[in-house]
Structure formats: structure tokens, C-alpha cells
Amino acid sequence: MGGAAGLVLGTPVRGLAQAPAQPALAVADMERLSDDLFLVRLPGEANVVAQTTADGVLLVDGASAGASTALLNAVAALPGAGPVQTIFNTHWHPEQTGSNEQLGKAGRAIIAHENTRLWLTTDVTWPWDGRRFKRLPAPAQPNKTFYTTGALNSGVRYGHIPDAAHTDGDMYVYFPKQNVLAVGDVVSGQGWPVVDWPTGGWIGGIVGGLQRVQTLANEETRIVPARGPVLGLADIKAQAEMYRTIYDRLSQLLNKGRGPGEAVAAAPTKEFDAKMGAPDEFVRRSFESLWAYLSPDA
Ligand SMILES: [Zn+2]
């Protein structure tokens, strides 16, 4: 987990002497991936990748709204950092899109898959816990969208991960020179993932997404998930196998006419729970996602 220089937020911001008193200092953990590429972690927030270039900073994801200022201060303190010019949203979740409003109002490019933009223009409610996500104001919505793939002048490539591993707008961002692949929540580096089936994610998509990531990476690629440590190709292969096993078991239960409660009781993840954590929520959502995808009248 990084462990390199922790940056004290706020210090190098111009005009700080005139700024109002800052709240208690949060410390960002900064892991240097190459000369110009950094993994920035704030406590409780999803991973952010920051590239410093002569034309300004490129971000992959932007933390939640409450941490946006802390994130942008941490990024401003990176060696060689200029203003943030571009941000990618790997999907629509608030843990990724919390800096959109600040950056969008400043006229910066917000790049996302078109489906991500669409989810951010509507209110979403998760049926299992009633959690409501309000649409973002217009300036915070992605202003540069794509359907399949794209590239920046710098050589950075990006593209849709159409398997719906997490949502139907999942995307990767690949830095070829540094051989770093950011994949958002398509890969969970820490515990069981959220299966957000109301916006398209499903357990079969988790398997498909992990297989697709293997086609985008090589043995040396460092793969950055939205949560947890940097991973390698071997980690992705092991995860693909695990989720394939779980997918097969849940599909069999579905074919036998079982329901989500029976799926949880069948303990389809039992040999993985010691490593991955309490599975009930994940199993229930995964099973519901099969209904959403495989039931003819869903
Ligand atoms: Zn997410």
C-alpha cells in the first residue's frame, strides 16, 4: 500500500496565507507509479490516478464531493503538477464523480462513456436499501463522451468495458508508456464488489470484465482498481476463476428455481470468504443481477 511520501494537504496552494483556516489536515497517501504518474489515496476514498504533463494534470476519477477539495489540493502538490485539465469518470458512482462540479464549472474536459453521462443526468435509487443518487447539475456532467474507444494526443488510450461488470458505462484508461491500466470498479482490489444491477452491472459481467482486462494487459502491466492495491495479471486471472465459479453456482441455483435467500443459504462463496469477507450482500445482489439479465420477463 504505497507507503511513500504522505503529502500534507493544502500546503503548496498559492495564496494559502490569505485562505480561511483549513479543517483538520487529511493526509493523502501518494504512490509513485512512474516519473509522471501517481496513485493518490485519501482516507475512505476510491483510488485516483493522476498524470502530470506539460499541459496540466490528467485525473482518472475524482473522489467523492466531500473530498474533492482535499483531492485537488493533494494533486496540486504533486511534483510537476499544473492545473487539472482533464478528468475521466470510470463510471457514474459518486465515489468517482465528486470533482466533476468543480472541474466542469472551470471548463475542464470530463470524459466518460455515454452511458455514464446518461446515468448522471437522471436520479437513481437502489431498490435494496433505498439509497438515492441525485442527478448532477449540468456543468458537472461529462462533456466529452464516447461509445467504444478513444485516445488523447499524449498517447493515453481509453475505452468502454462493455461486459457490464459494475455498470453499463464502465471504462478503462491505459497509459502505454508507463504500462499502467486503470479499470475503476470493473476489478475489486479489496473485498466483494457492489453489483449495481439497476445501472447494468451483473455477476456474468464481472467474469466477462475480468476476461477483457486480461486482453488489455500484459505480464508487466500494473492494474489499478478503484479500491485496494495495484494488481498484476496473475491477480486478475485468479479473480476471473473465482467469479466464474460463483457465477456457475448461482446460475445452477437460478435454474433450480431458487431465490436470493436460498442462494445466500447455499454458501456459493464459502471457500473464498476467509479472504474476501462476509458475502451475504454480494451473493444476494449477484443473484438478483441474474434475474435482471437472464429472466425473460425481467
Ligand atoms: Zn462503483
Residues whose N, C-alpha, C, O or C-beta is under 5 A from the ligand:
A	BS01	ZN	H93 D185
